[in-house]
Amino acid sequence: MSEGAARTILLVEDEAIIAMATAAMLRRRGFSVAVASSGEAAVEAATAGPCPDLVLMDINLGEGMDGTEAATRILARRDLPLVFLSSHTEPEVVERTEGITSYGYIVKNSGETVLMAALGMAFKLYAAKLREAEKSRALELSEGKFRTLVENSHDVIYTLDREGLFTFVSPAWTALLGRAESEAVGASFERFVHPDDLAACRDWLRMVLETGTRRSGIQYRVMHADGSWRWHSSSAMPVRDASGAVIGYEGVSRDITEARRVEDALAFESSMLRAIFDSVPGLLYLYDSEGRLRRWNRRHETMTGYGPEELAGMGLMDWYPDDEASRRAVAEGVERTMRDGFGEAEAMLRRKDGSLIPMYFTASRIDIRGELYFAGIGLDLGERRRAERAMATGERNLHTLFDAIDESVALMERDGTVVECNRVFAARLGLSVEECAGRNAFDLVPAEVAARRRPILERVLATGVPETFEDERSGRFLHQVVHPVPGEGGAAGRVVIFASDVTPQRRALESLKVSETLYRTLFDVAPVGITISDDAGRILKSNRIAEAILGLRAEEHEGRAIDGPEWRILRPDGTPMQADEFPSTRALREGGPVENVIMGVERGGGGLSWISVSAAPVPLDGYGVAIAYADVSGLREAEGRIEALLHEKELLLRETHHRIKNNIGTVISLLMLQAAETGNDEARTAMEGAAGRLESMMVLYDRLYHSEDFGELDAKGFLESLMGHLAEALGCRAGVNLSVEPEGLSLCSKVLSTMGIILYELLNNSVKHAFGEGDRGQVTVGVSRRDGRMLLEYTDDGPGFPDPSTVIECHGFGMRLVGLLTEQLGGTLELDGSDGARFVIAFPG
């Protein structure tokens, strides 16, 4: 079977020749292909008739609707795979398509193999999406089976009337707060909520009532029976009567006290790290021993052009795909780092858009609990002034908070037989849900565990009172609740067992220790100076690089204030800088980051160091500002050399223009020489035609180079110059007069390029067929705009032609090319041969 397998592809492409070539290739591969040349036509073709199996969409479709808008409209009405096929590689263009479809983005001219692989992947992704949708429908059907289990959750389930009075609380109320259920029913929720949280709770319930929708996420404190306050998180939805009126609320409340404590501790460490990383210039990175990127700062994204999802897990050598010298330098630097603890290298890093940045890298080895990492900073050595900037704002979220606590649920008979269970329960036993059903739970756990749990189940069944306990299994700690399930006579006949894995909470303290170790290690190994002050501006601590840059011992540095009189600071122009201009004092005063300030600082032991400084406030009580600075003395010396190189670049540009123009002229001359030498009339005509088309392109190129606007040109000046060159190239007789009559219009270079080729073919046709030996003649070219359309009118006063319908086919390749290029412009061609030859091309503009 062919690759297409009778699938239909809608190809959206405004370039006629590209559309013909791409459609032919796809048909060779077995696809049925429909072609649309505009966004409007694509929407009509994809939505009005049978749905295509895939849409292959160009982005730039000329006037009217572009590819991204057409794709959005199609996907709003059709569920199908859509792949963008474009010559654009700019990050902003690619990012704009990512929010529309996730089936692929192919760069034109990537080759037939790449295109077919991308189409195959798009079909596979779409098939996977359909399978996931089917799974979701099956999951919804099974939801009802677990309703009884959810109603017995150890989270507090409650209902309130419109006035906020409890009408029901689940048994978990007693388990979590030590209060009887009767204490809540009939009482206002405000009786149990902390006074500082009451206003937020009232507003939250009012929003549930006013919007008539479920709301979640509110956190508040509830009083325990022993007088302590416990943090709860709640969700609620409106309860309606038969008429649809809201009569109260139904909600679920969960105890998050321990999670809040862990979150607050982690937030403290995260804020400290964020403030430091935000003030570090250049690329900051952390690689594991396998060479995979694990942490980076925001500057890493902006400099390389990659997003967070692309950077995650990126390989160290992925930055140098085809640069053996850079790969070797980086590999040697990593080897030194892992062997000696510190390494450095210079290499050409490749950005996402393919451009190269000369970089200087440093790295230090880090050993955390036996795992080896290396961290460091990369500084851009290329563009003027970029090397003088301080390290960009820091790394986001070094630590990720733990997800919601895992909870397993099982419904059991009196003898321990499992009636129903969820996947978490089964997974903890190393079984599937199907393997657990119908088996005795006490046979699935070790004998000693069964011996501890069987008496608990018997007591709950005998007393009807839930019991809570905690035990350890396989190194994990489980918090368990056994709830009785009343039978037909009211007595407990079954039990529901809930088990929550609380191991993450127990390990949170260990995580805090690892976080602190990582922070202290990065602070000490960062290859830039870092200083932190208190909220009064007194310096608290600095790393060893800071001491080296400033020529101060630790005790000398920490004895100063950030705006103290001991500092001798110069602006880049050599004049003294006042204390209120320092980045550190500005960051405290303005309450935000201050970046990339160049300062000359007098060293403690004498001499002057030029540094690039960034500073940011530290959002912690008692702390003031974090300051990072890198020594850029050597880079300042390179500024003059860079300016000289820029001047040399301008000279090279001029020389390049002349060389390109000369080369085009050389190609034209070679074609004309070869045409003169050949004895084949058809070959000579083809080569002369190619030379003429190149002549029109050279005129356009020369005009564009001397124009201030590279996107548009004055139509009159271009056409007058073009017609003069073409007349000379085609050997127009002296008696033939050329007249150009455009209005004062400016046209884009793409339209003028197409128009130049058309005029060459028409003038060539006039020279061959309109004027005989010794004839005088008139050729007139006019360009105007009428009712939103551009008109190109070409006339000669020759004998004309009797049947306009035969002109395109009878006059060979040149006239067929006129018809094809008119179609590419999205225009129409009108011919009149009754009084001379008259061609009128109308196209959008």
Secondary structure, 3 states (H helix, E strand, C coil): CCCCCCCEEEEECCCHHHHHHHHHHHHHCCCEEEEECCHHHHHHHHHCCCCCCEEEECCCCCCCCCHHHHHHHHHHHCCCCEEEEECCCCHHHHHHHHCCCCCCEEECCCCHHHHHHHHHHHHHHHHHHHHHHHHHHHHHHHHHHHHHHHHCCCCEEEEEECCCEEEEECCHHHHHHCCCHHHHCCCEHHHCECHHHHHHHHHHHHHHHHHCCCEEEEEEEEECCCCCEEEEEEEEEEEECCCCCEEEEEEEEEECHHHHHHHHHHHHHHHHHHHHHHCCCCEEEEEECCCEEEEEEHHHHHHHCCCHHHHCCCEHHHHCCCCHHHHHHHHHHHHHHHHHCEEEEEEEEECCCCCEEEEEEEEEEEEECCEEEEEEEEEECCCCCHHHCCCCCCECCCCCCCCCCCEEEEEECCCCEEEEECHHHHHHCCCCHHHHCCCEHHHCCCHHHHHHHHHHHHHHHHHCCCEEEEEEECCEEEEEEEEEEECCCCCEEEEEEEEEECHHHHHHHHHHHHHHHHHHHHHHHCCCEEEEEECCCEEEEECHHHHHHHCCCHHHHHCCECCCCCCCEECCCCCECCHHHCHHHHHHHHCCCEEEEEEEEECCCCCEEEEEEEEEECCCCCEEEEEEEEECHHHHHHHHHHHHHHHHHHHHHHHHHHHHHHHHHHHHHHHHHHHHHCCCHHHHHHHHHHHHHHHHHHHHHHHHHHCCCCCEEEHHHHHHHHHHHHHHHHCCCCCEEEEECCCCCEEEHHHHHHHHHHHHHHHHHHHHHCCCCCCCEEEEEEEEEECCEEEEEEEECCCCCCCHHHHHHHCHHHHHHHHHHHHHCCCEEEEECCCCEEEEEEEEC
